[in-house]
Amino acid sequence: QVQLVESGGGSVQVGGSLNLSCVASGYRSCMGWFRQAPGQGREGIAAIVGGSLHTYYDASVKGRFTISRDDAKNTVYLQMNNLKPEDTAMYYCAAGVACGLERKVYMYWGKGTLVTISS
């Protein structure tokens, strides 16, 4: 069992930045970030593979968000720049063995951190 704890959410204005963190209680090769806006489904936005550091990004965030990881700290980060109102959502960290942006490949989930973008 892997516990995941997210932090770093908050409220910022359009064009601002936030850096989310997720601390895991153990190592998993794939770490991902998902988000869920009110009334919407949970969507995968970024993922990173341990070792190769290969990354996956959804088109909606590519070029604005950067995922990274520090395996010595069992931590994955999501640097979010040029934030838009449509980025408002609950952001969840996920961990698994296989990797990608689909929910089904992840076995463990955090409880989320809220990001609100105001215009």
N, C-alpha and C positions, 0 to 999 in steps of 0.2 A: 504494500500500500504506500502510495506517495501522497504527501500533503503538499498543497500549493497555496501560497498566500500572496495575493497581489497588493500593490500599493502604488501611490503616485497619482491617482485620479484627482480631479478637481474641476473647478470652473474657470475657464479662460475665454478671452475674446477671440473673435475671428482673426486668423492670422498668427495666433499665438502658438506656443509649444508646450508640450508636456512630455515627461519621461516616466513611463510605467516600469515597475519592477515586479518580478515574480520569484519568490524564493521557494525552492523545492526541498523536500526532506530527503530526497535521494536522486541519483542520476537516472535520467531517461534519455535515450538517444535523440528523440524528437521533442522539441518544445514549440508550442504554437500560441498565437493570440487569436481570440475570437471576439466578436462584439454582437450585442443584441440591442437594437433600438426599440423603443416602446411600440408594441403591436407588430413587431417584425420577428423573423426567425433569427437564429444564431448563425452568424456567418464567419468563416475563417478569413483572416486578413493577412496573417504572416506566420511563417514557421521557419525553424532553423534546425539543421541536422548536426548533432555532435560529431566532432572529428573533422569532417569535410567542411563544416560550416556552410554547406549549401543552403540557400534561402529560397523561400517561396513568398510571393506577394500577390494579393488580389489587385486587380487593375485600379480599384477605387483608391488605393493608398500608395501604389508604387510611385516612387519619386518623392514622396512626402514622409513616409514612415520608414524607419530602419530597425530591424530586429537584430539583436546580438545576444551573446551568452558568455558567462564566465563560469566555467565548470568547476573551478576551484571553490567558488562560492555557491554552486548549484543555483545560479540566478540567471534568469533571462530578462532582457530589457526590450522595451519598445519606445524608441524615440519618435515622437510625433511632432512634425513641423507643419506650418501653414495650415492650421486646423480650420475646418469649415463647420457650419451648423449641422450638416449631415453626418459629421463624425460623432455627434452626441449619442451616447449609448453606454450600456454597461459592458465593460471589457473583462474578458475572462482569459486566464492562462490555462493551458492544457498540456499534458505530457503523454507520450506514448512511445512505441517502438517504431512502427511505420510512420511515414511523414507525409505531409501535404496539407491541404486546406479543407479537407472533409472531416466532419465531426466523427464519423465512424472509426477513424484510425486512432482516436485518442481514448485512453483508458482512465485518465485522471483529470480532474477539473478543480479549479479554485472557485471561490465564492464571488469573485468579481470586484471591480472597482469602477466607480461611476465617473464618467467624463461628460462634462456639459460645456458646450460652446455657445457663447452668446454673441449676437451681432450688435 
